Amino acid sequence: KLCGYLNKLGIKGPIKTWKSRWFFYDENKCHLLYYRTAQDINPLGSIDLSSASFDCKAENGEGVFEIRTPSRVFTLKAISKQAMMYWLQQLQMRRWEFCNAQSRFPVGSSQLVNEPLTGRTSRYVVDNEDFLPPVKTPTEAVGLKAASLPAPQTSTALQNISLKHPWTEIQNTVYNICGSKQLWGNNGNVFSFSEFQQHPENPDEEQEAEVEAGCAGAFKEGIPEDGRMNWVRKARWMNSGLPGLPEEVSRERNPMDKVSVLQQQILTLTEEVKSQKELVKLLHKALEAAQQEKRVSSMYLTAAEDKDRLELVRHKVRQIADLTSRLEALEQEKNELEQILTLRDSHIQELKEHVQLLMEKNHAKQEVIMTLTEQMARELSDPLKEANTITAETLYKQQEEIEHLKDDIDAYKTQNQFLNSEIHQVTRLWTSVAENEKALLMKCACLQARNCQMESKYLTVLRKLQEAVPGLPSSHAELVRNLIQEALQWDVKEEAEEALSFELTSALCPSSEYDEYGFMTVPDYEVEDWKLLAKIQALEIKSNNLRSQEVVEKPLRDRWNSVGELSPSAELKSLIRSGIPVEHRQRVWRWIVSRHCSRLPDHYQRLLRQSKSTEHPACRQIELDLPRTLTNNKHFSSPTSQLIPKLRRVLLAFSWHNPAIGYCQGLNRLAAVALLVLEDEESAFWCLVHIVENLMPADYYSDTLITSQVDQRVFKDFLSEKLPRLMAHFEQYRIDVSLITFNWFLVAFVDSLVSDILLRVWDAFLYEGTKVIFRYALAIFKYNEEEILRIHDSVEIYQYLRFFTRMIMDGRKLMNIAFNDLNPFPMKVLRNRRSMHREELEAELCELEQIKAAYVKERAEQGP
């Protein structure tokens, strides 16, 4: 039992007093109950240990420790440091057991209650072996024996009374008075021995005979062992000399003498019980042997013939032979053990000799140390100099300064404790506020997404009405125009409002005019009638982004955060296809480029020096294309933008790096996207090299663009296989899709898709190659297939294909179509198709050259 007396610090207004309390641990509820005395029946209060923490501070005094619960701090004091550490360790163990039991067993399970305490203690000690070793139990201050000791004395009798619980005090007082009268009336004995039955110190022979007779009768009558032992204890107790104990106690005037006498008698009776138990065990063994011998003799006497008796004798002989063999084995084992003992004695002797040598060596070292110390003392001893250098005033100042420093240390300790508690409290408050703020931001994001959807629907209705304007009355048409004009002006109002809350909501609500890389979130259409459509698209993109933040983007970002060193794998491939988060994209792109391009040291700087010294033939074309690069991005929209000079240097360096290509229209947009993500000029240069020389086939950016034309024919084949209805629709209205898709393949969808989807395409394109462009090109047509099939005019189809890629809002849906819905086509099939169409195209070009040469020859023969 974990129980004992502790002093509890009670606070009544400004007064703090220590009150003695009897503490008892209730293992069913993991509560520490406290009473005024050990004899009280009703507790004054309880401490919930399941959610409490324990603390002890040296500056609080010896034996003082704290129990901190969520609602209150209890300050307790044990009689010694050992008792305090025992209480703390036991409370930690009981809390550990209760919390584990709560998680493993249901409430009320007997598995934990009936488990022996020693087993639980040993298991806790194993878990806690790396920390403070277990403290021995202070039996004089903790346990049931401490209940028989008087409560610690207080300065005044009323000080120990609990004024907060008057009714409990009255109940306990009445119970103690009634219980004392009942116990004194029972043979004048003040103690109840229901739990601690003890035996008298010197029972006479007649009492022992009566006890043994009673035991024999009980054995014959089948009385249970527990009842038999209680009967024996009562018989010995009633026949002992203890009924005269109150008279002996009453003669003692000092209560402490009475207690010491009673304790001595309890110890004596305890020893007597132990000796009697050993005697009973021996008697039981002798009785069993006698009964066995009696049974054998009875069988021998009751045997009818000499043959049976002879068989019994033979059985005895066999038993004797068996015992003899066992005795010989034991003798042999004894001899072996004696030999082992002799060897160990010799080993111990050797160790003693070794220890003696070490002690002599140590003694010699001590003598050398003493000699050197005396020599040093003689050299440094100069009392006259010390008296002259250190004056009494200096010593006084030093002592005063030391006292001040001690005061400062105490003040810093107090300040440190306060700051720690303050930090803890502020941290908890900050955590609560942060959680509330995050919940409000998520709610705000959901409301904004819903608002964007409502605005989108509203603008769609206005657009439908605008298309039907000729059929409306003039007043209604004017109203629709005003509403459309007002809707297009909402951006100005929203920008002013969003500027105030952008810092808080940028993480969850990406609603700025530009995204992280500077691309416009609202498409900038040249046609005035399409501006309303651009507003609708912007609202749809914003709504999708807000809704996918917590459901899709957060789990994907958590998966990327768990990725350590990058290495090619199926999991990494799947992650890259799903899209790389902004904070990881630069690192992954650099890793992809470095895997395929061995960066030569100082190569880029050497190319820049060459471009400065010698003008490249493509320099003029590069300057013409710079202002036309990514006009929907704020980093390239102005001639004075900071990235324009970087882009110029990257393109010039590439023109000198690959003279076979030099410069081709489209390379400016590839390099611009690389600059936006990688930021570093040299990294963007090597990314452009990786795309042109590793990912794209040869001659893709040559003067003839022959491989680019081949890919258009390959794509038409795939389009016929994957989307036959759509291809038939194009053939019916004589639509050449290469007029639209040629630019997709040349610049990898730059200026065709919205920035968020474009960068996801580039993530997979840089890692897997050009087959990603084929997949996404097919997915774009699949995404809008039904819309295209509803158009039955070639001019309208071409007009729709000009901007329909900008109307794709759901990047996740497009990615699923590209990599999951479309049947896969291996890279081997792609290479075979390219080879076949290249041969056809080269044959056509050769035939065209022959026709051209024949025409030139014919004109030359005809003359001017």
ZADO-60976 format. One record per residue (C-alpha): residue in three letters; x, y, z. Coordinates in steps of 0.05 Angstrom, whole numbers, padded with zeros to 5 digits, always signed. Layout:
BEGIN
AlaXYZ
...
This chain:
BEGIN
Lys+00000+00000+00000
Leu+00025+00070-00018
Cys+00005+00111+00043
Gly+00037+00153+00097
Tyr+00039+00221+00131
Leu+00060+00282+00092
Asn+00057+00356+00107
Lys+00012+00394+00059
Leu+00020+00469+00047
Gly-00047+00503+00059
Ile-00059+00574+00035
Lys-00114+00615+00068
Gly-00108+00685+00040
Pro-00038+00712+00055
Ile-00025+00658+00108
Lys+00013+00595+00088
Thr+00015+00538+00138
Trp+00039+00466+00137
Lys-00014+00416+00158
Ser-00002+00342+00171
Arg-00044+00297+00128
Trp-00050+00222+00118
Phe-00043+00206+00044
Phe-00070+00142+00012
Tyr-00066+00121-00061
Asp-00130+00095-00093
Glu-00108+00051-00152
Asn-00178+00043-00181
Lys-00184+00118-00197
Cys-00110+00138-00195
His-00127+00189-00142
Leu-00085+00208-00081
Leu-00133+00216-00023
Tyr-00114+00255+00039
Tyr-00143+00251+00110
Arg-00126+00287+00174
Thr-00107+00222+00209
Ala-00100+00150+00189
Gln-00162+00131+00228
Asp-00210+00178+00190
Ile-00261+00146+00145
Asn-00278+00206+00099
Pro-00223+00240+00059
Leu-00214+00315+00061
Gly-00197+00317-00013
Ser-00163+00281-00070
Ile-00110+00294-00124
Asp-00121+00266-00194
Leu-00054+00236-00215
Ser-00074+00213-00284
Ser-00062+00282-00314
Ala-00014+00309-00262
Ser+00061+00323-00265
Phe+00112+00321-00209
Asp+00168+00369-00192
Cys+00220+00379-00138
Lys+00265+00440-00131
Ala+00326+00444-00087
Glu+00312+00516-00067
Asn+00245+00498-00037
Gly+00277+00460+00020
Glu+00292+00388+00037
Gly+00235+00339+00025
Val+00190+00390-00011
Phe+00158+00369-00077
Glu+00099+00392-00120
Ile+00042+00356-00155
Arg+00016+00398-00213
Thr-00053+00384-00238
Pro-00089+00423-00293
Ser-00130+00460-00240
Arg-00083+00466-00180
Val-00013+00457-00153
Phe-00005+00417-00088
Thr+00058+00429-00048
Leu+00077+00371-00002
Lys+00134+00358+00046
Ala+00163+00291+00068
Ile+00204+00278+00131
Ser+00268+00266+00091
Lys+00297+00269+00021
Gln+00294+00193+00016
Ala+00220+00193+00033
Met+00208+00248-00018
Met+00243+00210-00074
Tyr+00206+00147-00056
Trp+00139+00183-00061
Leu+00157+00214-00128
Gln+00180+00149-00158
Gln+00120+00110-00133
Leu+00072+00164-00158
Gln+00106+00163-00226
Met+00100+00087-00228
Arg+00027+00087-00208
Arg+00010+00140-00260
Trp+00048+00100-00313
Glu+00010+00037-00295
Phe-00058+00071-00294
Cys-00047+00106-00362
Asn-00023+00041-00394
Ala-00081+00003-00364
Gln-00131+00054-00390
Ser-00104+00044-00460
Arg-00101-00032-00457
Phe-00156-00056-00411
Pro-00228-00033-00400
Val-00247+00000-00335
Gly-00260-00050-00280
Ser-00215-00103-00310
Ser-00188-00150-00258
Gln-00124-00163-00297
Leu-00089-00101-00271
Val-00121-00101-00202
Asn-00103-00173-00187
Glu-00033-00167-00215
Pro+00020-00171-00160
Leu+00052-00104-00143
Thr+00122-00133-00146
Gly+00113-00152-00219
Arg+00088-00083-00237
Thr+00144-00050-00199
Ser+00197-00092-00233
Arg+00169-00076-00302
Tyr+00170-00002-00286
Val+00241-00007-00260
Val+00263-00038-00326
Asp+00232+00019-00365
Asn+00263+00070-00318
Glu+00332+00038-00310
Asp+00368+00092-00349
Phe+00345+00145-00300
Leu+00345+00152-00224
Pro+00355+00084-00190
Pro+00297+00060-00146
Val+00297+00087-00075
Lys+00290+00038-00018
Thr+00224+00040+00020
Pro+00229+00082+00084
Thr+00186+00035+00127
Glu+00185+00084+00185
Ala+00149+00137+00143
Val+00111+00099+00088
Gly+00064+00039+00089
Leu+00012+00008+00134
Lys+00060+00006+00193
Ala+00062+00081+00192
Ala-00013+00081+00207
Ser+00001+00053+00277
Leu+00048+00111+00291
Pro+00019+00176+00319
Ala+00008+00234+00271
Pro+00064+00286+00269
Gln+00055+00339+00322
Thr+00038+00410+00301
Ser+00051+00475+00337
Thr-00022+00483+00357
Ala-00079+00434+00362
Leu-00125+00475+00317
Gln-00073+00486+00263
Asn-00080+00415+00235
Ile-00157+00419+00230
Ser-00185+00430+00161
Leu-00230+00491+00161
Lys-00251+00478+00089
His-00284+00412+00106
Pro-00320+00421+00173
Trp-00373+00367+00160
Thr-00320+00316+00141
Glu-00281+00333+00205
Ile-00343+00322+00247
Gln-00359+00255+00214
Asn-00287+00231+00224
Thr-00286+00254+00297
Val-00352+00218+00313
Tyr-00328+00155+00278
Asn-00262+00155+00315
Ile-00297+00165+00383
Cys-00348+00110+00370
Gly-00295+00063+00344
Ser-00250+00076+00405
Lys-00307+00060+00454
Gln-00323-00004+00419
Leu-00251-00027+00417
Trp-00240-00010+00491
Gly-00302-00049+00509
Asn-00274-00111+00475
Asn-00228-00139+00530
Gly-00203-00068+00541
Asn-00159-00072+00478
Val-00151-00009+00436
Phe-00127-00044+00372
Ser-00166-00086+00322
Phe-00125-00144+00296
Ser-00167-00161+00236
Glu-00110-00144+00188
Phe-00049-00152+00234
Gln-00061-00217+00274
Gln-00001-00228+00319
His+00018-00284+00368
Pro+00040-00275+00441
Glu+00113-00276+00457
Asn+00116-00336+00505
Pro+00056-00384+00499
Asp+00057-00440+00551
Glu+00054-00514+00534
Glu-00020-00522+00551
Gln-00039-00468+00502
Glu+00003-00500+00447
Ala-00031-00567+00461
Glu-00099-00535+00455
Val-00079-00502+00390
Glu-00053-00567+00361
Ala-00116-00604+00383
Gly-00158-00549+00351
Cys-00116-00555+00287
Ala-00126-00630+00285
Gly-00201-00623+00296
Ala-00206-00571+00242
Phe-00166-00616+00195
Lys-00214-00674+00207
Glu-00275-00631+00199
Gly-00250-00602+00134
Ile-00245-00529+00155
Pro-00212-00485+00101
Glu-00141-00464+00112
Asp-00156-00390+00119
Gly-00210-00402+00171
Arg-00163-00450+00207
Met-00108-00399+00211
Asn-00156-00345+00235
Trp-00181-00394+00288
Val-00110-00410+00310
Arg-00092-00336+00314
Lys-00155-00320+00355
Ala-00142-00379+00402
Arg-00071-00359+00415
Trp-00088-00286+00422
Met-00145-00298+00471
Asn-00103-00346+00513
Ser-00042-00301+00514
Gly-00023-00250+00566
Leu-00044-00191+00523
Pro-00113-00180+00555
Gly-00074-00150+00613
Leu-00039-00104+00565
Pro-00084-00043+00578
Glu-00066-00046+00651
Glu+00007-00048+00634
Val-00003+00008+00584
Ser-00043+00049+00633
Arg+00014+00047+00683
Glu+00057+00083+00632
Arg+00045+00157+00638
Asn+00082+00179+00576
Pro+00044+00164+00510
Met+00109+00155+00474
Asp+00129+00100+00523
Lys+00063+00066+00511
Val+00076+00067+00436
Ser+00146+00040+00443
Val+00122-00017+00487
Leu+00067-00034+00437
Gln+00116-00032+00379
Gln+00164-00078+00416
Gln+00109-00127+00431
Ile+00086-00125+00358
Leu+00156-00141+00334
Thr+00162-00198+00385
Leu+00096-00228+00364
Thr+00116-00223+00291
Glu+00179-00263+00303
Glu+00138-00315+00342
Val+00090-00323+00284
Lys+00148-00336+00237
Ser+00177-00389+00283
Gln+00109-00423+00293
Lys+00099-00425+00217
Glu+00166-00460+00208
Leu+00147-00510+00263
Val+00081-00525+00229
Lys+00116-00538+00163
Leu+00164-00587+00195
Leu+00107-00623+00231
His+00069-00629+00166
Lys+00130-00661+00132
Ala+00140-00710+00190
Leu+00066-00727+00190
Glu+00067-00742+00115
Ala+00128-00788+00123
Ala+00095-00824+00182
Gln+00030-00834+00143
Gln+00069-00861+00084
Glu+00106-00910+00129
Lys+00041-00930+00162
Arg+00009-00945+00094
Val+00067-00988+00073
Ser+00067-01027+00139
Ser-00008-01037+00134
Met+00000-01066+00065
Tyr+00055-01112+00090
Leu+00014-01138+00149
Thr-00050-01146+00110
Ala-00017-01186+00054
Ala-00051-01255+00048
Glu+00008-01296+00023
Asp+00084-01297+00031
Lys+00090-01283-00044
Asp+00057-01215-00036
Arg+00101-01198+00023
Leu+00162-01219-00016
Glu+00141-01173-00073
Leu+00135-01115-00023
Val+00205-01130+00004
Arg+00232-01131-00068
His+00199-01065-00081
Lys+00233-01037-00020
Val+00300-01065-00044
Arg+00291-01033-00111
Gln+00276-00966-00077
Ile+00338-00974-00034
Ala+00380-00988-00097
Asp+00351-00927-00131
Leu+00366-00883-00071
Thr+00437-00912-00068
Ser+00450-00894-00141
Arg+00422-00824-00130
Leu+00468-00817-00069
Glu+00528-00838-00110
Ala+00510-00786-00164
Leu+00503-00732-00110
Glu+00571-00753-00081
Gln+00602-00747-00150
Glu+00570-00679-00160
Lys+00596-00658-00091
Asn+00667-00678-00110
Glu+00662-00637-00175
Leu+00636-00577-00137
Glu+00693-00584-00087
Gln+00743-00584-00144
Ile+00711-00522-00174
Leu+00713-00490-00105
Thr+00787-00505-00099
Leu+00800-00474-00167
Arg+00761-00412-00147
Asp+00798-00407-00081
Ser+00863-00407-00119
His+00837-00355-00167
Ile+00814-00312-00108
Gln+00883-00319-00077
Glu+00915-00295-00142
Leu+00867-00236-00144
Lys+00885-00219-00071
Glu+00958-00219-00088
His+00944-00174-00148
Val+00904-00127-00104
Gln+00961-00126-00054
Leu+01009-00105-00109
Leu+00962-00051-00132
Met+00954-00025-00061
Glu+01030-00023-00052
Lys+01036+00014-00118
Asn+00982+00063-00098
His+01016+00073-00031
Ala+01081+00089-00067
Lys+01045+00140-00111
Gln+01013+00172-00049
Glu+01082+00180-00018
Val+01108+00213-00082
Ile+01048+00260-00083
Met+01058+00278-00010
Thr+01132+00292-00023
Leu+01116+00337-00083
Thr+01062+00372-00044
Glu+01108+00388+00013
Gln+01161+00413-00035
Met+01110+00458-00070
Ala+01084+00484-00003
Arg+01156+00502+00018
Glu+01168+00539-00048
Leu+01102+00578-00046
Ser+01100+00593+00028
Asp+01118+00665+00039
Pro+01074+00694+00093
Leu+01107+00763+00091
Lys+01089+00774+00018
Glu+01018+00751+00027
Ala+01009+00797+00087
Asn+01036+00855+00046
Thr+00993+00843-00016
Ile+00926+00826+00014
Thr+00899+00878+00062
Ala+00839+00874+00107
Glu+00802+00925+00066
Thr+00810+00884+00002
Leu+00783+00822+00037
Tyr+00723+00860+00062
Lys+00707+00886-00007
Gln+00714+00817-00037
Gln+00667+00787+00015
Glu+00617+00843+00003
Glu+00620+00832-00072
Ile+00610+00757-00062
Glu+00548+00770-00020
His+00521+00815-00075
Leu+00534+00762-00127
Lys+00497+00710-00086
Asp+00438+00757-00081
Asp+00440+00768-00156
Ile+00442+00692-00168
Asp+00380+00683-00124
Ala+00345+00739-00161
Tyr+00363+00709-00229
Lys+00336+00641-00206
Thr+00270+00673-00187
Gln+00268+00712-00252
Asn+00284+00649-00292
Gln+00228+00611-00259
Phe+00179+00667-00274
Leu+00202+00673-00346
Asn+00196+00598-00356
Ser+00125+00598-00331
Glu+00110+00660-00372
Ile+00139+00628-00435
His+00099+00565-00421
Gln+00035+00603-00413
Val+00046+00648-00473
Thr+00064+00587-00515
Arg-00002+00554-00496
Leu-00040+00617-00512
Trp-00003+00625-00578
Thr-00018+00552-00596
Ser-00092+00563-00582
Val-00094+00628-00621
Ala-00056+00596-00680
Glu-00105+00538-00682
Asn-00164+00586-00681
Glu-00132+00628-00735
Lys-00119+00568-00779
Ala-00192+00545-00771
Leu-00216+00615-00789
Leu-00170+00617-00850
Met-00196+00550-00873
Lys-00267+00575-00863
Cys-00250+00638-00901
Ala-00220+00597-00958
Cys-00282+00554-00963
Leu-00326+00617-00963
Gln-00283+00649-01016
Ala-00286+00586-01059
Arg-00362+00586-01053
Asn-00364+00660-01068
Cys-00321+00650-01130
Gln-00368+00596-01155
Met-00427+00642-01144
Glu-00393+00699-01181
Ser-00374+00651-01237
Lys-00446+00628-01244
Tyr-00470+00700-01243
Leu-00421+00721-01296
Thr-00439+00661-01339
Val-00512+00682-01336
Leu-00491+00753-01357
Arg-00451+00724-01414
Lys-00510+00684-01438
Leu-00554+00746-01434
Gln-00501+00785-01472
Glu-00503+00735-01528
Ala-00579+00742-01530
Val-00578+00818-01529
Pro-00610+00828-01598
Gly-00673+00793-01574
Leu-00679+00836-01511
Pro-00714+00903-01503
Ser-00668+00963-01505
Ser-00676+00977-01430
His-00659+00906-01411
Ala-00599+00905-01459
Glu-00573+00969-01428
Leu-00581+00939-01358
Val-00542+00877-01379
Arg-00486+00919-01408
Asn-00482+00959-01343
Leu-00480+00896-01301
Ile-00424+00867-01345
Gln-00384+00932-01340
Glu-00393+00932-01264
Ala-00371+00859-01259
Leu-00308+00873-01299
Gln-00291+00930-01251
Trp-00293+00884-01189
Asp-00219+00870-01195
Val-00202+00942-01175
Lys-00243+00937-01111
Glu-00218+00868-01094
Glu-00145+00887-01102
Ala-00151+00942-01050
Glu-00185+00896-01001
Glu-00139+00837-01013
Ala-00076+00879-01003
Leu-00093+00886-00929
Ser-00102+00811-00916
Phe-00052+00783-00966
Glu+00001+00768-00913
Leu-00048+00724-00873
Thr-00084+00689-00929
Ser-00030+00680-00981
Ala-00015+00609-00956
Leu-00086+00585-00961
Cys-00119+00633-01010
Pro-00076+00647-01071
Ser-00120+00703-01099
Ser-00068+00754-01123
Glu-00067+00781-01194
Tyr-00001+00743-01206
Asp+00021+00675-01182
Glu+00087+00656-01149
Tyr+00126+00659-01215
Gly+00094+00724-01239
Phe+00043+00696-01289
Met-00024+00731-01293
Thr-00079+00692-01259
Val-00132+00726-01304
Pro-00121+00712-01379
Asp-00111+00775-01420
Tyr-00151+00765-01483
Glu-00144+00814-01540
Val-00217+00810-01560
Glu-00261+00855-01518
Asp-00319+00806-01516
Trp-00274+00753-01484
Lys-00256+00794-01423
Leu-00318+00770-01387
Leu-00298+00698-01404
Ala-00228+00713-01375
Lys-00261+00736-01310
Ile-00302+00672-01307
Gln-00240+00629-01318
Ala-00201+00666-01264
Leu-00257+00654-01214
Glu-00260+00580-01232
Ile-00184+00573-01223
Lys-00187+00609-01157
Ser-00244+00566-01132
Asn-00208+00501-01152
Asn-00144+00524-01117
Leu-00180+00542-01053
Arg-00218+00476-01050
Ser-00157+00434-01065
Gln-00111+00466-01014
Glu-00130+00422-00954
Val-00155+00361-00992
Val-00102+00351-01046
Glu-00044+00400-01039
Lys-00031+00392-00965
Pro-00023+00315-00967
Leu+00020+00322-01030
Arg+00064+00374-00995
Asp+00071+00329-00934
Arg+00094+00272-00979
Trp+00146+00318-01012
Asn+00170+00342-00943
Ser+00185+00270-00924
Val+00228+00259-00986
Gly+00302+00263-00968
Glu+00357+00252-01018
Leu+00329+00246-01089
Ser+00340+00181-01127
Pro+00303+00152-01187
Ser+00244+00108-01166
Ala+00172+00093-01183
Glu+00149+00132-01122
Leu+00188+00194-01144
Lys+00160+00188-01214
Ser+00089+00186-01186
Leu+00103+00246-01142
Ile+00131+00287-01200
Arg+00071+00270-01243
Ser+00025+00296-01188
Gly+00062+00362-01188
Ile+00121+00389-01149
Pro+00104+00441-01095
Val+00133+00510-01105
Glu+00182+00504-01047
His+00212+00439-01076
Arg+00208+00452-01151
Gln+00275+00489-01157
Arg+00313+00434-01120
Val+00282+00378-01161
Trp+00293+00413-01228
Arg+00367+00425-01210
Trp+00373+00351-01192
Ile+00341+00328-01258
Val+00386+00373-01300
Ser+00449+00352-01263
Arg+00433+00278-01276
His+00436+00288-01352
Cys+00483+00346-01361
Ser+00555+00346-01336
Arg+00566+00419-01319
Leu+00634+00440-01343
Pro+00667+00489-01296
Asp+00672+00560-01322
His+00640+00538-01388
Tyr+00581+00587-01383
Gln+00626+00645-01364
Arg+00672+00630-01423
Leu+00612+00631-01470
Leu+00590+00698-01442
Arg+00660+00727-01454
Gln+00658+00701-01525
Ser+00589+00732-01538
Lys+00616+00799-01514
Ser+00677+00798-01558
Thr+00643+00772-01621
Glu+00572+00785-01644
His+00533+00722-01662
Pro+00492+00721-01726
Ala+00430+00704-01685
Cys+00439+00765-01640
Arg+00391+00807-01681
Gln+00336+00754-01679
Ile+00345+00746-01604
Glu+00336+00820-01593
Leu+00272+00819-01634
Asp+00244+00761-01594
Leu+00260+00787-01524
Pro+00201+00836-01519
Arg+00154+00781-01544
Thr+00174+00731-01489
Leu+00120+00713-01437
Thr+00081+00777-01444
Asn+00032+00752-01391
Asn+00087+00750-01339
Lys+00106+00812-01299
His+00180+00793-01299
Phe+00183+00798-01376
Ser+00126+00846-01393
Ser+00170+00908-01392
Pro+00235+00921-01429
Thr+00265+00945-01363
Ser+00248+00880-01326
Gln+00305+00849-01288
Leu+00301+00781-01322
Ile+00307+00809-01393
Pro+00383+00818-01389
Lys+00391+00749-01358
Leu+00349+00718-01414
Arg+00391+00754-01466
Arg+00456+00726-01437
Val+00428+00655-01432
Leu+00405+00655-01505
Leu+00471+00684-01530
Ala+00511+00633-01490
Phe+00469+00576-01519
Ser+00479+00603-01590
Trp+00554+00597-01581
His+00548+00530-01544
Asn+00508+00497-01601
Pro+00528+00531-01667
Ala+00488+00478-01706
Ile+00424+00508-01680
Gly+00447+00576-01658
Tyr+00379+00605-01643
Cys+00309+00584-01662
Gln+00243+00619-01646
Gly+00215+00585-01585
Leu+00280+00577-01547
Asn+00267+00644-01514
Arg+00204+00618-01481
Leu+00239+00553-01458
Ala+00296+00593-01427
Ala+00247+00642-01395
Val+00209+00588-01358
Ala+00275+00558-01334
Leu+00297+00626-01308
Leu+00232+00637-01270
Val+00239+00571-01233
Leu+00314+00562-01225
Glu+00329+00638-01218
Asp+00404+00627-01232
Glu+00428+00643-01302
Glu+00477+00585-01308
Ser+00425+00535-01282
Ala+00374+00561-01333
Phe+00427+00554-01388
Trp+00440+00481-01371
Cys+00366+00467-01366
Leu+00358+00494-01437
Val+00416+00449-01459
His+00382+00390-01427
Ile+00316+00403-01463
Val+00346+00415-01532
Glu+00402+00363-01532
Asn+00374+00308-01487
Leu+00298+00310-01486
Met+00281+00333-01556
Pro+00302+00292-01617
Ala+00357+00316-01663
Asp+00339+00370-01715
Tyr+00279+00392-01673
Tyr+00303+00464-01674
Ser+00342+00463-01740
Asp+00328+00508-01799
Thr+00280+00458-01831
Leu+00247+00437-01766
Ile+00240+00369-01798
Thr+00234+00329-01733
Ser+00181+00378-01708
Gln+00140+00364-01770
Val+00150+00289-01760
Asp+00121+00294-01689
Gln+00059+00327-01717
Arg+00046+00267-01762
Val+00059+00220-01704
Phe+00010+00259-01661
Lys-00044+00254-01715
Asp-00035+00178-01714
Phe-00043+00176-01638
Leu-00103+00223-01643
Ser-00137+00176-01692
Glu-00124+00116-01647
Lys-00143+00147-01580
Leu-00198+00196-01601
Pro-00228+00169-01667
Arg-00293+00208-01661
Leu-00257+00274-01653
Met-00208+00259-01710
Ala-00266+00241-01756
His-00299+00307-01737
Phe-00235+00345-01756
Glu-00230+00308-01823
Gln-00303+00323-01838
Tyr-00291+00398-01832
Arg-00219+00394-01860
Ile-00186+00418-01796
Asp-00110+00411-01794
Val-00094+00406-01719
Ser-00019+00415-01732
Leu-00034+00489-01742
Ile-00052+00490-01668
Thr-00008+00435-01638
Phe+00057+00452-01674
Asn+00071+00508-01625
Trp+00052+00462-01566
Phe+00108+00414-01583
Leu+00159+00467-01602
Val+00156+00504-01535
Ala+00125+00450-01490
Phe+00058+00486-01481
Val+00087+00553-01459
Asp+00037+00609-01472
Ser-00018+00556-01483
Leu-00036+00531-01413
Val-00047+00569-01349
Ser+00016+00574-01307
Asp-00004+00524-01253
Ile-00019+00469-01303
Leu+00040+00489-01347
Leu+00091+00479-01291
Arg+00061+00411-01273
Val+00070+00390-01346
Trp+00142+00414-01344
Asp+00155+00375-01280
Ala+00139+00309-01315
Phe+00169+00332-01382
Leu+00238+00346-01352
Tyr+00239+00279-01316
Glu+00208+00232-01370
Gly+00218+00266-01437
Thr+00177+00283-01498
Lys+00125+00228-01489
Val+00095+00272-01434
Ile+00080+00325-01488
Phe+00042+00273-01529
Arg+00003+00250-01468
Tyr-00018+00320-01448
Ala-00034+00340-01519
Leu-00082+00281-01525
Ala-00110+00296-01455
Ile-00125+00368-01475
Phe-00167+00345-01534
Lys-00200+00291-01491
Tyr-00216+00344-01438
Asn-00253+00387-01489
Glu-00277+00333-01536
Glu-00351+00342-01525
Glu-00347+00418-01533
Ile-00310+00411-01599
Leu-00359+00358-01625
Arg-00417+00407-01614
Ile-00386+00458-01663
His-00404+00447-01736
Asp-00368+00502-01772
Ser-00294+00501-01792
Val-00283+00575-01776
Glu-00314+00569-01707
Ile-00273+00506-01694
Tyr-00208+00543-01711
Gln-00230+00602-01669
Tyr-00246+00555-01610
Leu-00180+00518-01617
Arg-00142+00583-01612
Phe-00158+00594-01538
Phe-00191+00530-01513
Thr-00128+00508-01475
Arg-00137+00570-01431
Met-00206+00545-01410
Ile-00178+00483-01375
Met-00186+00498-01301
Asp-00177+00430-01267
Gly-00104+00410-01270
Arg-00117+00346-01230
Lys-00169+00322-01279
Leu-00123+00336-01338
Met-00066+00298-01304
Asn-00111+00237-01291
Ile-00132+00237-01364
Ala-00060+00241-01388
Phe-00031+00186-01344
Asn-00090+00142-01324
Asp-00148+00146-01372
Leu-00109+00142-01438
Asn-00079+00075-01454
Pro-00003+00078-01448
Phe+00041+00079-01509
Pro+00114+00058-01498
Met+00173+00100-01519
Lys+00191+00044-01568
Val+00126+00055-01606
Leu+00139+00130-01608
Arg+00209+00119-01637
Asn+00183+00071-01690
Arg+00129+00120-01712
Arg+00180+00176-01715
Ser+00227+00134-01758
Met+00171+00115-01806
His+00144+00185-01815
Arg+00214+00215-01821
Glu+00228+00170-01881
Glu+00163+00191-01913
Leu+00176+00264-01900
Glu+00247+00261-01926
Ala+00222+00227-01989
Glu+00170+00281-01999
Leu+00222+00336-01988
Cys+00269+00302-02037
Glu+00213+00298-02089
Leu+00197+00371-02076
Glu+00270+00390-02086
Gln+00270+00352-02152
Ile+00208+00389-02176
Lys+00239+00454-02155
Ala+00304+00439-02191
Ala+00266+00419-02254
Tyr+00226+00483-02252
Val+00288+00525-02244
Lys+00322+00488-02302
Glu+00260+00498-02346
Arg+00257+00572-02332
Ala+00331+00579-02347
Glu+00323+00545-02415
Gln+00264+00590-02434
Gly+00306+00651-02421
Pro+00283+00719-02397
